[in-house]
């Protein structure tokens, strides 16, 4: 049975990728809730085979699972809706997607005749060698067929863009000579360049990275965008749909042309933001290591429950944070005693949580969100400099249903709490308490309306995203006693094309978000 790399059959390639692909590549499994570029490929394959009719999002949702089950039943596989190695192999076989892992150093050492012209429709050994060389350098991820199709054309164009050639996708003498020279360059030089790029933690600003490119530069870009909060997929080195969306989100947030292509300006901006973020983080950590004066530098570990009798650094952070939020008046000792328990219970009661005095995941996450947003006694001092404009599909799975978030209205200064219900094209949520409902309605001028209001939403990890919401209760509800008979919707950034495909109401929210973002940028810069 064949095995697959983390990015599927799209092999991780780099400038130094003249090495053979190991036969011990890791197998992967995809299921509901996962997101990656590979899932976008799975959706494309299912769509090609008429099992899937949804959008190519890279997010494994209910419709994708349904399509996978249909495919598995059709080909007598275990119909569990999980894409494992056997399902991937059969799916890619039926869709005509084949391994590029057979590219070897010997194949890339051959020379393509530069006297001819290779273009869409060309066939033969020169095309096969061209594909092998482009795959080895990280530009081509299709089958090694000897047929010059659209994937080969895109790979040629990507190589041309990255090497200062006219990016027409036609391999003439200049392009073929450049490919021959690049692919025959010393592996030690390539390795050195790759190592330098990796150690610097930034993508080369002299490179253009775009959809379809595979390289270490893409891997570095993905890691940097993940660090900055724009990318949530796997760091694969493959520039797929999720990477394109993340780049476009970063570009929009930083006043660049949002084309999803990482050129020199975008890559330089990423490097600058990364340096600024690292410097700011280091400074914040240094200044608050003993006093915890910076709310963004403190975060409780929500995976470890603390209760009476616990003694650790998480308890110390808990006491510090509850003290600033006005619930704890004892000494910060790191020891969970009766005073700490009383403070935890008081906080839980204020948020509509079970007041048992045990700080579990939901309680700790709620404290994180309140503290990170600067909340105290129901108010917020959220700063525009912390607000992010990031595609909702890139980060929505970071937060679990049932968690709490803090909404801040920059127009009125009011702040209220919501409990997350579900996350699909937008986030369904409910006010946590009747007090949250009352505060929210004040922000809307004391009336119930569907009109979008721009808000800043802070989640349990301290990250704040721009969004848009209304205050009209509708549909189902799960929280009782909050004086809100239903739930509401909170929209976050999506591409306008995606919003249009959802409907006019989604478009109205995106228009509000984009207008609100212009105001945020004015405050940030």
Secondary structure, DSSP 8 states (H G I E B T S, - for coil): ----BTTBTS----TTTTS---TT-----B-TT-B-HHHHHHHHHHHHTTS--S---SB--HHHHHHHHHHHHHTT---SS-B-HHHHHHHHHHHT----TT--HHHHTS---TTS-B-TT-BSHHHHHHHHHHHHTTS--S---SB--HHHHHHHHHHHHHTTS--SS-B-HHHHHHHHHHHHS-HHHHHHHHHHHHHHTS--TT--B-TT-BSHHHHHHHHHHHHTTS--S---SB--HHHHHHHHHHHHHTTS--SS-B-HHHHHHHHHHHHHHHHHHHHHHHHHTTT---GGG----TTS-B-TT-BSHHHHHHHHHHHHTTS--S---SB--HHHHHHHHHHHHHTT---SS-B-HHHHHHHHHHHHTT-BTTB----GGGEE---GGGTGGGS-TT-EEEEE-TTT--EEEEEEEEESSSEEEEESSHHHHHHHHHHTTTS---S-EEEEEE-TTS-EEEEEE----BS-----SSS-SSBEEEEE---HHHHHHH-HHHHHHHHHHHHHHHHHHHHH-
